[in-house]
Amino acid sequence: MEGQDEVSAREQHFHSQVRESTICFLLFAVLYIVSYFIIRRYKRKSDEQEDEDAIVNRISLFLSTFTLAVSAGAVLLLPFSIISNEILLSFPQNYYIQWLNGSLIHGLWNLASLFSNLCLFVLMPFAFFFLESEGFAGLKKGIRARILETLVMLVLLALLILGIVWVASALVDKDAASMESLYDLWEFYLPYLYSCISLMGCLLLLLCTPVGLSRMFTVMGQLLVKPTILEDLDEQIYIITLEEEALQRRLNGLSSSVEYNIMELEQELENVKTLKTKLERRKKASAWERNLVYPAVMLLLLIETSISVLLVACNILCLLVDETAMPKGTRGPGIGNASLSAFGFVGAALEIILIFYLMVSSVVGFYSLRFFGNFIPKKDDTTMTKIIGNCVSILVLSSALPVMSRTLGLVIVLTSAYGVLILKMPKVCTTVTSFVTK
């Protein structure tokens, strides 16, 4: 009987591993397909030629798609964990949702952390150097020469980063034990380096999110149709049409020798056509879209922003009054054991909405910053280098989102895997604090 029980336990473990692997593969396949179509929408069409450069662009495209899929998975994991917890609480004995367990969630978090490291430190640098490589002088040109140059550049980059961290560790902490720990790349060096990236991502989120919260109203105002109050759209369209015709006549009357005036008039004519298109869209919009959708969306944005600011303010007050409220890397209640909110499913749904709103606001704020303004992708006119930069930026923001949400008090620690992510930040903060104290 004991032998049969052991065999049965091993079979159950095998089947559970196969089921979890299948679910992970299907989820990632969906994310990869969606990411591929998103990148294809913005990728420059002129890069699609059948030669050596086309093969390099295609490989870089696949690696960028993989990175964007990992970023989307990192963003969706926290809402997925919250939804899974509430579903297991509502239907604890349902046979059809037994696949949704703590082991699956824990495995997804581990895969997200592993693939984030892989994309950030291996795939994206390889894609960038591979795209810019031409092969060493004296060697036969081709894909192999480019791969060789890319691998050499990656090795040199790894040695450079290792040397910088070695020197920084010698300056900050002269203890021999800390120097010897750098030999252990897997247990210390890579987690520590990823912790630094997470810290920079959190700082970037803290910088981008307030800007994004203020810019969200402007962005939605440009996407939606505003109500027409005391406005005569027909008259405005008539005036714009006359102005367009006047500019067109001036362009036809100018000689080709006056190049500067022609370029200036063409730009002005393009602006007039854009304004005319917007006015025609406002005219064609229904009364429901003009008078109901726009105020409802603006009111919803105002409510979400107010709730986010209120939760952050309450969390700051709790941290100032109670030291035990500090976010620690302790294990949470576990999935399916307790609700994450005092309001049950409604509170969990509110947390999910706030998480997505925080991520969208951070992305809008990121592209609104002057330094990153050139990173904005354009439809059918974005180079692969810019696509790689966008994928890396989104990966850094998405990797820091769980830590940021927990630090601001928007979510509660759910699983031990999420607790591991929270543990990454104090290590870096402790090192920085010790350096400042010295």
C-alpha positions as CSV (number, residue, x, y, z in Angstrom):
1,M,0.0,0.0,0.0
2,E,2.8,2.4,0.8
3,G,4.4,1.7,-2.6
4,Q,1.2,2.4,-4.3
5,D,0.7,5.6,-2.4
6,E,4.2,6.7,-3.3
7,V,3.6,6.0,-7.0
8,S,0.2,7.8,-6.8
9,A,1.9,10.8,-5.2
10,R,4.6,10.8,-7.9
11,E,2.0,10.6,-10.7
12,Q,0.0,13.5,-9.2
13,H,3.2,15.6,-9.0
14,F,4.0,14.7,-12.6
15,H,0.6,15.6,-13.8
16,S,0.5,18.8,-11.9
17,Q,3.9,19.8,-13.3
18,V,2.7,19.0,-16.9
19,R,-0.5,21.0,-16.3
20,E,1.4,24.0,-14.9
21,S,3.9,23.9,-17.8
22,T,1.1,23.8,-20.3
23,I,-0.8,26.7,-18.7
24,C,2.4,28.8,-18.6
25,F,3.1,28.0,-22.2
26,L,-0.4,28.9,-23.4
27,L,-0.4,32.2,-21.4
28,F,2.9,33.2,-22.7
29,A,2.0,32.2,-26.3
30,V,-1.0,34.6,-26.1
31,L,1.1,37.4,-24.8
32,Y,3.8,36.8,-27.4
33,I,1.2,36.9,-30.3
34,V,-0.3,40.1,-29.0
35,S,3.1,41.7,-28.5
36,Y,4.2,40.6,-32.0
37,F,1.2,42.4,-33.6
38,I,1.8,45.5,-31.4
39,I,5.5,45.8,-32.5
40,R,4.6,45.1,-36.2
41,R,2.1,48.0,-36.0
42,Y,4.9,50.4,-35.2
43,K,7.9,48.9,-36.9
44,R,9.2,50.7,-40.0
45,K,8.1,49.0,-43.2
46,S,11.3,50.0,-45.1
47,D,13.3,47.6,-42.9
48,E,11.7,44.6,-44.6
49,Q,14.0,43.7,-47.3
50,E,15.4,40.2,-48.2
51,D,19.1,40.5,-47.4
52,E,21.4,40.0,-44.4
53,D,20.1,43.1,-42.6
54,A,16.6,41.7,-43.0
55,I,17.6,38.5,-41.1
56,V,19.3,40.6,-38.4
57,N,16.1,42.8,-38.1
58,R,13.9,39.7,-37.9
59,I,16.0,38.2,-35.1
60,S,16.0,41.5,-33.2
61,L,12.2,41.7,-33.8
62,F,11.7,38.2,-32.2
63,L,13.8,39.1,-29.2
64,S,12.0,42.4,-28.7
65,T,8.7,40.6,-29.0
66,F,9.8,38.2,-26.3
67,T,10.8,41.0,-24.0
68,L,7.5,42.9,-24.5
69,A,5.6,39.7,-23.7
70,V,7.6,39.2,-20.5
71,S,6.8,42.8,-19.6
72,A,3.1,42.3,-20.2
73,G,3.3,39.1,-18.1
74,A,5.0,41.0,-15.2
75,V,2.2,43.6,-15.3
76,L,-0.6,41.1,-15.4
77,L,0.8,38.7,-12.8
78,L,-0.2,40.8,-9.8
79,P,-3.9,41.3,-11.0
80,F,-3.9,37.6,-12.0
81,S,-2.8,36.6,-8.5
82,I,-5.5,38.8,-6.9
83,I,-8.2,37.4,-9.1
84,S,-7.1,33.8,-8.4
85,N,-7.1,34.4,-4.7
86,E,-10.7,35.7,-4.8
87,I,-11.9,32.9,-7.1
88,L,-10.5,30.3,-4.8
89,L,-12.1,31.9,-1.8
90,S,-15.5,32.0,-3.6
91,F,-15.3,28.5,-4.9
92,P,-13.0,26.5,-2.7
93,Q,-14.3,23.0,-3.6
94,N,-15.0,23.5,-7.3
95,Y,-13.3,20.8,-9.3
96,Y,-12.8,22.9,-12.5
97,I,-10.6,25.5,-10.8
98,Q,-8.3,23.2,-8.9
99,W,-5.6,23.9,-11.4
100,L,-5.6,27.5,-10.0
101,N,-3.4,26.9,-7.0
102,G,-0.5,28.4,-5.1
103,S,2.0,26.3,-7.0
104,L,1.0,27.7,-10.3
105,I,1.1,31.3,-9.1
106,H,4.5,30.7,-7.4
107,G,5.8,29.2,-10.6
108,L,4.6,32.1,-12.7
109,W,6.3,34.6,-10.4
110,N,9.5,32.6,-10.6
111,L,9.3,32.5,-14.4
112,A,8.6,36.2,-14.6
113,S,11.7,37.0,-12.5
114,L,13.9,34.6,-14.5
115,F,12.8,35.9,-17.9
116,S,13.1,39.5,-16.7
117,N,16.7,38.9,-15.8
118,L,17.3,37.0,-19.1
119,C,15.8,39.8,-21.2
120,L,17.4,42.6,-19.3
121,F,21.0,41.3,-19.2
122,V,21.2,38.9,-22.2
123,L,18.6,39.2,-24.9
124,M,18.2,43.0,-25.2
125,P,21.9,43.7,-25.1
126,F,22.4,40.9,-27.7
127,A,19.7,42.4,-29.9
128,F,21.1,45.9,-29.8
129,F,24.8,44.8,-30.4
130,F,23.6,42.3,-33.1
131,L,21.7,45.1,-34.9
132,E,24.6,47.5,-34.8
133,S,27.3,44.9,-35.6
134,E,29.1,44.6,-39.0
135,G,31.7,42.0,-38.3
136,F,35.4,42.4,-37.5
137,A,37.7,43.8,-40.1
138,G,39.5,41.0,-42.0
139,L,36.8,38.4,-41.5
140,K,34.3,37.3,-44.0
141,K,31.1,39.3,-43.8
142,G,28.0,37.5,-42.8
143,I,25.7,36.4,-40.0
144,R,28.5,34.4,-38.3
145,A,30.8,37.4,-38.2
146,R,28.1,39.6,-36.7
147,I,27.3,37.0,-34.1
148,L,31.0,36.7,-33.2
149,E,31.3,40.5,-32.8
150,T,28.1,40.6,-30.7
151,L,29.3,37.9,-28.3
152,V,32.6,39.6,-27.9
153,M,30.9,42.9,-27.1
154,L,28.6,41.1,-24.6
155,V,31.7,39.6,-22.8
156,L,33.4,42.9,-22.7
157,L,30.2,44.6,-21.3
158,A,29.9,41.9,-18.6
159,L,33.5,42.4,-17.6
160,L,33.0,46.2,-17.5
161,I,30.0,45.9,-15.3
162,L,31.7,43.3,-13.1
163,G,34.7,45.6,-12.7
164,I,32.5,48.6,-11.9
165,V,30.7,46.7,-9.2
166,W,34.0,45.3,-7.8
167,V,35.4,48.8,-7.5
168,A,32.2,50.1,-6.0
169,S,32.2,47.3,-3.5
170,A,35.8,48.0,-2.5
171,L,35.0,51.7,-2.0
172,V,31.8,51.1,0.0
173,D,32.7,48.1,2.0
174,K,36.3,46.9,2.4
175,D,35.3,43.7,4.2
176,A,36.9,40.6,2.6
177,A,33.7,38.6,2.9
178,S,31.9,41.1,0.7
179,M,34.6,40.9,-1.9
180,E,34.6,37.1,-1.9
181,S,30.8,37.1,-2.4
182,L,31.2,38.7,-5.8
183,Y,32.7,35.4,-7.0
184,D,29.2,33.8,-6.5
185,L,27.5,35.2,-9.6
186,W,24.2,33.3,-9.3
187,E,23.5,33.7,-5.6
188,F,24.8,37.2,-5.0
189,Y,25.9,39.1,-8.1
190,L,23.0,38.7,-10.4
191,P,20.3,39.2,-7.7
192,Y,22.1,42.2,-6.4
193,L,22.4,43.7,-10.0
194,Y,18.7,43.0,-10.6
195,S,18.0,44.7,-7.3
196,C,19.8,47.8,-8.5
197,I,17.7,47.8,-11.7
198,S,14.5,47.4,-9.6
199,L,15.6,50.4,-7.5
200,M,16.2,52.5,-10.6
201,G,12.8,51.3,-11.9
202,C,11.1,52.4,-8.7
203,L,12.8,55.8,-8.8
204,L,11.7,56.1,-12.5
205,L,8.1,55.1,-11.5
206,L,8.1,57.7,-8.7
207,L,9.2,60.3,-11.3
208,C,6.9,59.3,-14.1
209,T,3.7,58.5,-12.2
210,P,2.8,62.0,-10.9
211,V,3.6,63.4,-14.4
212,G,1.4,60.7,-15.9
213,L,-1.5,61.3,-13.5
214,S,-1.6,65.0,-14.5
215,R,-1.2,64.2,-18.2
216,M,-3.9,61.5,-18.3
217,F,-6.6,64.2,-18.5
218,T,-4.9,65.9,-21.5
219,V,-4.3,62.6,-23.3
220,M,-7.9,61.4,-22.9
221,G,-9.1,64.8,-23.9
222,Q,-7.3,64.4,-27.2
223,L,-8.6,60.9,-27.8
224,L,-12.2,61.6,-26.9
225,V,-14.7,64.0,-28.5
226,K,-15.4,67.0,-26.3
227,P,-19.0,68.3,-25.9
228,T,-19.9,71.2,-28.2
229,I,-21.2,73.9,-25.9
230,L,-21.9,77.3,-27.6
231,E,-19.8,76.2,-30.6
232,D,-20.8,76.2,-34.3
233,L,-18.8,73.4,-35.9
234,D,-20.1,74.1,-39.4
235,E,-18.8,77.6,-39.3
236,Q,-15.4,76.5,-38.0
237,I,-15.2,73.8,-40.7
238,Y,-16.1,76.4,-43.3
239,I,-13.3,78.8,-42.1
240,I,-10.8,76.0,-42.0
241,T,-11.7,74.9,-45.5
242,L,-11.2,78.5,-46.8
243,E,-7.8,78.7,-45.1
244,E,-6.8,75.3,-46.6
245,E,-7.8,76.5,-50.1
246,A,-5.8,79.7,-49.6
247,L,-2.7,77.9,-48.5
248,Q,-3.1,75.5,-51.5
249,R,-3.3,78.4,-53.9
250,R,-0.2,80.0,-52.4
251,L,1.7,76.7,-52.7
252,N,0.7,76.4,-56.4
253,G,1.8,80.0,-57.1
254,L,5.2,79.8,-55.5
255,S,8.2,78.8,-57.6
256,S,10.4,75.8,-56.7
257,S,13.3,78.1,-56.0
258,V,11.8,79.4,-52.8
259,E,12.4,76.2,-50.9
260,Y,12.1,77.6,-47.3
261,N,8.7,79.2,-47.9
262,I,7.4,76.1,-49.5
263,M,8.4,73.9,-46.6
264,E,6.9,76.4,-44.1
265,L,3.6,76.5,-46.1
266,E,3.5,72.7,-46.4
267,Q,3.8,72.4,-42.6
268,E,1.1,75.0,-42.0
269,L,-1.1,73.2,-44.5
270,E,-0.6,69.9,-42.7
271,N,-1.6,71.5,-39.4
272,V,-4.7,72.9,-41.0
273,K,-5.7,69.5,-42.4
274,T,-5.2,67.9,-39.0
275,L,-7.4,70.5,-37.4
276,K,-10.0,70.0,-40.1
277,T,-10.0,66.3,-39.5
278,K,-10.6,66.8,-35.8
279,L,-13.5,69.1,-36.4
280,E,-15.1,66.7,-38.8
281,R,-14.7,63.9,-36.3
282,R,-16.4,66.0,-33.7
283,K,-19.2,66.8,-36.1
284,K,-19.8,63.1,-37.0
285,A,-19.8,62.0,-33.3
286,S,-23.2,61.1,-31.8
287,A,-24.8,63.1,-29.0
288,W,-24.1,60.2,-26.6
289,E,-20.4,60.2,-27.4
290,R,-20.1,64.0,-27.0
291,N,-22.3,64.6,-24.0
292,L,-22.0,61.4,-22.0
293,V,-18.7,59.5,-22.7
294,Y,-16.4,62.4,-22.3
295,P,-17.7,63.6,-18.9
296,A,-18.0,60.0,-17.6
297,V,-14.4,59.2,-18.6
298,M,-13.1,62.5,-17.0
299,L,-15.1,61.8,-13.8
300,L,-13.7,58.2,-13.7
301,L,-10.1,59.5,-14.1
302,L,-10.7,62.0,-11.3
303,I,-12.1,59.3,-9.0
304,E,-9.2,56.9,-9.7
305,T,-6.6,59.7,-9.1
306,S,-8.3,60.8,-5.9
307,I,-8.5,57.2,-4.6
308,S,-4.8,56.6,-5.5
309,V,-3.6,59.7,-3.7
310,L,-5.8,59.0,-0.7
311,L,-4.4,55.4,-0.3
312,V,-0.9,56.6,-0.6
313,A,-1.5,59.4,1.9
314,C,-3.0,56.9,4.4
315,N,-0.1,54.5,3.9
316,I,2.4,57.3,4.6
317,L,0.5,58.2,7.8
318,C,0.5,54.6,8.9
319,L,4.3,54.4,8.2
320,L,4.9,57.5,10.3
321,V,2.7,56.4,13.2
322,D,3.3,52.6,13.2
323,E,6.7,51.1,12.5
324,T,5.2,47.6,12.1
325,A,3.5,48.8,9.0
326,M,6.8,48.9,7.1
327,P,6.7,46.6,4.0
328,K,8.8,43.6,4.8
329,G,9.6,40.5,2.9
330,T,7.5,38.2,5.0
331,R,5.2,35.6,3.7
332,G,1.6,36.6,3.2
333,P,-1.4,34.6,4.1
334,G,-1.1,32.5,1.0
335,I,-3.4,32.2,-2.0
336,G,-6.9,31.1,-1.3
337,N,-6.6,31.5,2.5
338,A,-7.7,35.1,3.1
339,S,-9.1,38.0,1.1
340,L,-6.7,40.8,0.3
341,S,-9.2,43.5,1.1
342,A,-11.7,44.2,3.9
343,F,-14.3,44.8,1.1
344,G,-13.9,41.4,-0.4
345,F,-14.2,41.0,-4.2
346,V,-15.1,44.7,-4.6
347,G,-12.0,45.8,-2.9
348,A,-9.9,43.3,-4.9
349,A,-11.4,44.6,-8.1
350,L,-10.6,48.2,-7.0
351,E,-7.0,47.2,-6.4
352,I,-6.7,45.7,-9.9
353,I,-8.1,48.8,-11.5
354,L,-5.6,51.0,-9.5
355,I,-2.7,48.8,-10.6
356,F,-3.6,49.1,-14.3
357,Y,-4.2,52.8,-13.8
358,L,-0.8,53.2,-12.1
359,M,1.0,51.4,-14.9
360,V,-0.8,53.3,-17.7
361,S,-0.1,56.6,-15.9
362,S,3.6,55.7,-15.5
363,V,3.9,54.9,-19.2
364,V,2.2,58.2,-20.1
365,G,4.4,60.0,-17.7
366,F,7.5,58.3,-19.1
367,Y,6.8,59.4,-22.6
368,S,5.8,62.9,-21.4
369,L,9.3,63.5,-19.9
370,R,11.5,65.7,-22.1
371,F,14.4,63.3,-22.0
372,F,12.3,60.3,-23.2
373,G,10.2,62.3,-25.7
374,N,12.1,60.9,-28.6
375,F,11.3,57.4,-27.6
376,I,7.6,57.7,-28.6
377,P,6.9,55.1,-31.2
378,K,5.2,56.1,-34.5
379,K,3.0,53.9,-36.5
380,D,4.9,52.2,-39.4
381,D,7.9,54.5,-38.8
382,T,9.8,53.2,-35.7
383,T,13.3,51.8,-36.2
384,M,14.4,48.6,-34.5
385,T,16.8,50.5,-32.3
386,K,14.0,52.6,-30.9
387,I,11.8,49.5,-30.5
388,I,14.6,47.9,-28.4
389,G,14.8,51.0,-26.2
390,N,11.1,51.0,-25.7
391,C,11.0,47.3,-24.8
392,V,13.8,47.8,-22.2
393,S,12.1,50.8,-20.7
394,I,8.7,49.1,-20.4
395,L,10.5,46.0,-18.9
396,V,12.1,48.1,-16.2
397,L,8.8,49.9,-15.4
398,S,6.8,46.6,-15.3
399,S,9.5,44.9,-13.1
400,A,9.3,47.6,-10.6
401,L,5.5,47.8,-10.6
402,P,4.9,45.1,-7.9
403,V,7.4,46.6,-5.5
404,M,6.1,50.1,-6.2
405,S,2.5,49.0,-5.6
406,R,3.4,47.3,-2.3
407,T,5.5,50.2,-1.1
408,L,2.8,52.8,-1.8
409,G,0.2,50.5,0.0
410,L,-1.9,49.8,-3.0
411,V,-1.7,46.0,-2.6
412,I,-1.0,43.4,0.1
413,V,1.7,40.7,0.0
414,L,0.0,37.7,-1.4
415,T,2.4,34.8,-1.9
416,S,5.9,34.0,-0.9
417,A,7.1,34.5,-4.4
418,Y,5.9,38.1,-4.2
419,G,7.5,38.4,-0.9
420,V,10.8,37.5,-2.5
421,L,10.4,40.5,-4.8
422,I,9.8,42.8,-1.9
423,L,13.0,41.5,-0.3
424,K,15.1,42.8,-3.2
425,M,14.7,46.4,-2.3
426,P,16.0,46.5,1.3
427,K,19.3,45.0,0.2
428,V,20.1,47.9,-2.0
429,C,18.7,50.4,0.4
430,T,20.9,49.0,3.2
431,T,24.0,49.3,1.1
432,V,23.2,52.9,0.1
433,T,22.5,53.8,3.7
434,S,25.8,52.3,4.9
435,F,27.7,54.2,2.3
436,V,26.0,57.5,3.3
437,T,26.7,56.8,6.9
438,K,30.4,56.2,6.3
